[in-house]
């Protein structure tokens, strides 16, 4: 299986378990791996035969930015489900990082895989 990579997608979101976190917007960073078979797109050179990473990033940004999220786990799960359902991606790896959440760490986060390679 081939993989489309989208790295370090930065999105402002309402995320956190504390009341004050739900009143502000914080940055979350996504790394996405999207399973695909790229041979058809490589042969045709047409976006219609490829995973449209611009459409994917727009949708992930919209999903994260419009929701209210407590845990990065919930955001990662919702993102994986959205990508699989709306874009027909058979396998995804979604990593969500929340910078500055813990003193002394650059970021905290989670990485999940859903579907079958």
Buried (B, 14 or more C-beta within 10 A) or exposed (E): EEBBEBEEBEBEBBBBEEEEBEEEEBBBBBBBBBBBEBEEBEEEEEEEBBBEBEEBBEBBBEBBEEEEBBBBEBBBBBBBBBBBEEBEBBBBBBBBBBBEBEEEEEBEBBEBBBBEE
